[in-house]
Amino acid sequence: MNRPSVLRSAEALYVLTVAALATTGAVRGTGWPYGVAIALTLPCGLAATVLVYGGYAALKGVGGLLLTATRADGSDAAWLTAATGTLDVALFTAAAVANVLLLERWRTQPGGRVPPWHHPHAARLPPMLIAWWVLVVAALGGNLAYWLRRAVPVRRAFSAEHPEEWAQMGSREQSFPGPEGNRILVWHTVTFILLIAVGGVGAAAIAGKF
């Protein structure tokens, strides 16, 4: 078997392994397969993780306005579990494919045997662009902290009014319980998406793409 065939086989095995890990995590509802998938898909896995987090919030927040997002025992409804599991598998598989494409592009470029982070052109990344993304990440963290703080009185009221249902909820469901929690989650999702959009537009402007 020649070298290109071996590389293609290794790439396919890599993507299938990541997809299998994400599927295992989705089916069993355990966290360790996701952790391994994140580690295997770096650097694109970081973006996938952010999208998984934002995707769950969007599905529960928006979908919760039309369908019941939780069961009587406080766990996620079947449609939400299926939707988030499918989204997780798709995103981590896409991250693995993106890594393969990035590696292929690096290998086929002149001077591609030099790691991208050691390439002479890497030093040309504008410091302002780095600072911008640091600011965007800080804003995302602040946005999360703000809405979690807004949800504190909602959690307290819900736990006092519905103690049995509260006791049966998982930690994820307890973050934004009840109709008021769903509304907070919707606003959190909207601001999350807006910040991501502003980050991309701002980065493109700084890089001179506009």
Phi, psi and omega per residue, in radians:
M1 nan 2.231 -3.091
N2 -1.346 2.964 -3.048
R3 -1.050 -0.822 3.126
P4 -1.016 -0.661 3.136
S5 -1.155 -0.703 3.115
V6 -1.110 -0.747 3.135
L7 -1.121 -0.745 3.126
R8 -1.085 -0.727 3.134
S9 -1.140 -0.718 3.127
A10 -1.136 -0.702 3.117
E11 -1.124 -0.747 3.120
A12 -1.121 -0.714 3.126
L13 -1.128 -0.677 3.109
Y14 -1.074 -0.842 -3.137
V15 -1.111 -0.748 -3.140
L16 -1.137 -0.648 3.116
T17 -1.113 -0.781 3.117
V18 -1.104 -0.764 3.121
A19 -1.079 -0.691 3.130
A20 -1.164 -0.703 3.108
L21 -1.116 -0.801 3.134
A22 -1.112 -0.683 3.118
T23 -1.141 -0.704 3.101
T24 -1.077 -0.774 3.112
G25 -1.101 -0.678 -3.124
A26 -1.218 -0.722 -3.081
V27 -1.279 -0.754 -3.076
R28 -1.542 -0.275 -3.135
G29 1.219 0.486 3.129
T30 -1.876 2.705 -3.029
G31 -1.563 -0.472 -3.018
W32 -1.097 -0.626 3.094
P33 -1.098 -0.608 3.092
Y34 -1.145 -0.696 3.118
G35 -1.071 -0.732 3.099
V36 -1.164 -0.691 3.130
A37 -1.107 -0.709 3.105
I38 -1.074 -0.803 -3.128
A39 -1.088 -0.703 -3.105
L40 -1.260 -0.427 -3.053
T41 -1.765 0.141 3.062
L42 -1.068 2.476 0.090
P43 -1.516 -0.332 -3.069
C44 -1.158 -0.352 3.109
G45 -1.097 -0.451 3.097
L46 -1.118 -0.786 3.101
A47 -1.128 -0.682 3.119
A48 -1.095 -0.687 3.133
T49 -1.104 -0.750 3.106
V50 -1.085 -0.742 -3.130
L51 -1.212 -0.576 3.064
V52 -1.093 -0.814 3.131
Y53 -1.083 -0.863 3.133
G54 -1.176 -0.587 3.134
G55 -1.169 -0.704 3.104
Y56 -1.118 -0.764 3.127
A57 -1.073 -0.724 -3.131
A58 -1.172 -0.764 -3.130
L59 -1.108 -0.770 -3.116
K60 -1.266 -0.706 -3.100
G61 -1.204 -0.871 -3.098
V62 -1.368 -0.807 3.141
G63 -1.143 -0.510 3.125
G64 -1.171 -0.326 3.077
L65 -1.308 -0.396 -3.094
L66 -1.888 -0.566 -3.104
L67 -2.243 2.807 3.073
T68 -1.275 2.130 -3.047
A69 -1.512 -0.287 -3.125
T70 -2.262 2.675 3.066
R71 -1.475 3.104 3.137
A72 -1.106 -0.511 -3.134
D73 -1.502 0.057 3.089
G74 1.622 -0.147 3.129
S75 -1.380 2.919 3.138
D76 -1.106 2.507 3.076
A77 -1.131 2.771 -3.083
A78 -1.028 -0.721 -3.103
W79 -1.138 -0.635 -3.130
L80 -1.246 -0.712 3.105
T81 -1.082 -0.777 -3.137
A82 -1.160 -0.733 -3.102
A83 -1.167 -0.786 -3.131
T84 -1.199 -0.649 3.091
G85 -1.098 -0.758 3.112
T86 -1.112 -0.743 3.123
L87 -1.099 -0.758 -3.133
D88 -1.060 -0.818 -3.141
V89 -1.086 -0.763 -3.131
A90 -1.103 -0.754 -3.079
L91 -1.207 -0.774 -3.135
F92 -1.232 -0.595 3.055
T93 -1.143 -0.730 3.093
A94 -1.090 -0.658 3.109
A95 -1.118 -0.700 3.104
A96 -1.126 -0.751 3.109
V97 -1.104 -0.709 3.115
A98 -1.087 -0.697 3.083
N99 -1.092 -0.717 3.115
V100 -1.082 -0.755 -3.137
L101 -1.156 -0.690 3.104
L102 -1.121 -0.736 3.120
L103 -1.131 -0.703 3.131
E104 -1.127 -0.707 3.120
R105 -1.146 -0.708 3.122
W106 -1.107 -0.722 -3.108
R107 -1.181 -0.546 -3.057
T108 -1.609 -0.130 3.120
Q109 -1.422 2.646 3.035
P110 -1.051 2.324 -3.097
G111 1.271 0.360 -3.046
G112 -1.233 -0.155 3.127
R113 -1.390 -0.112 3.030
V114 -1.546 2.211 3.134
P115 -0.937 2.501 -3.077
P116 -0.948 -0.631 -3.099
W117 -1.346 -0.173 3.062
H118 -1.838 0.021 -3.109
H119 -1.209 2.463 -3.130
P120 -0.950 -0.597 -3.107
H121 -1.269 -0.270 -3.129
A122 -1.130 -0.503 -3.129
A123 -1.227 -0.217 -3.102
R124 -1.479 -0.019 3.111
L125 -1.075 2.080 -3.043
P126 -1.040 2.282 3.080
P127 -0.996 -0.556 3.124
M128 -1.121 -0.606 3.116
L129 -1.180 -0.711 3.085
I130 -1.092 -0.794 3.137
A131 -1.080 -0.647 3.136
W132 -1.090 -0.797 -3.124
W133 -1.219 -0.572 3.024
V134 -1.070 -0.723 3.102
L135 -1.121 -0.729 3.135
V136 -1.109 -0.782 3.116
V137 -1.089 -0.712 3.094
A138 -1.099 -0.686 3.113
A139 -1.140 -0.677 3.091
L140 -1.107 -0.727 3.092
G141 -1.131 -0.728 3.098
G142 -1.139 -0.662 3.102
N143 -1.085 -0.774 3.105
L144 -1.081 -0.806 -3.122
A145 -1.086 -0.682 -3.129
Y146 -1.088 -0.862 -3.080
W147 -1.265 -0.542 3.031
L148 -1.137 -0.655 3.094
R149 -1.173 -0.692 3.084
R150 -1.085 -0.502 -3.095
A151 -1.447 -0.195 -3.088
V152 -1.021 -0.931 3.118
P153 -1.104 -0.527 3.097
V154 -1.143 -0.761 3.116
R155 -1.116 -0.724 3.138
R156 -1.107 -0.773 -3.139
A157 -1.144 -0.738 -3.113
F158 -1.145 -0.735 -3.123
S159 -1.157 -0.547 3.122
A160 -1.333 -0.640 -3.089
E161 -1.474 -0.505 -3.102
H162 -2.299 1.156 -3.052
P163 -1.072 -0.667 -3.112
E164 -1.205 -0.776 3.118
E165 -1.139 -0.674 3.122
W166 -1.078 -0.734 -3.111
A167 -1.139 -0.470 -3.109
Q168 -1.544 -0.179 -3.131
M169 -1.318 2.618 2.965
G170 -1.411 2.965 -3.102
S171 -1.085 -0.594 -3.134
R172 -1.187 -0.707 3.136
E173 -1.241 -0.512 -3.133
Q174 -1.267 -0.272 -3.104
S175 -1.126 -0.731 -3.120
F176 -2.384 1.296 -3.039
P177 -1.452 2.659 3.014
G178 1.255 3.096 -3.137
P179 -1.035 -0.730 -3.139
E180 -1.146 -0.662 3.074
G181 -1.110 -0.664 3.102
N182 -1.131 -0.659 3.110
R183 -1.133 -0.736 3.094
I184 -1.082 -0.692 3.139
L185 -1.136 -0.641 3.090
V186 -1.085 -0.838 3.135
W187 -1.109 -0.668 3.091
H188 -1.096 -0.731 3.123
T189 -1.101 -0.774 -3.137
V190 -1.060 -0.837 -3.126
T191 -1.185 -0.595 3.087
F192 -1.063 -0.848 -3.133
I193 -1.116 -0.722 3.126
L194 -1.076 -0.730 3.137
L195 -1.134 -0.703 3.091
I196 -1.097 -0.745 3.139
A197 -1.126 -0.788 3.113
V198 -1.079 -0.685 3.112
G199 -1.064 -0.781 3.140
G200 -1.160 -0.762 3.134
V201 -1.136 -0.757 3.135
G202 -1.109 -0.711 3.131
A203 -1.130 -0.701 3.123
A204 -1.135 -0.679 3.115
A205 -1.143 -0.757 -3.138
I206 -1.132 -0.656 -3.137
A207 -1.329 -0.063 3.110
G208 1.416 0.403 3.127
K209 -1.438 -0.254 3.110
F210 -1.870 nan nan
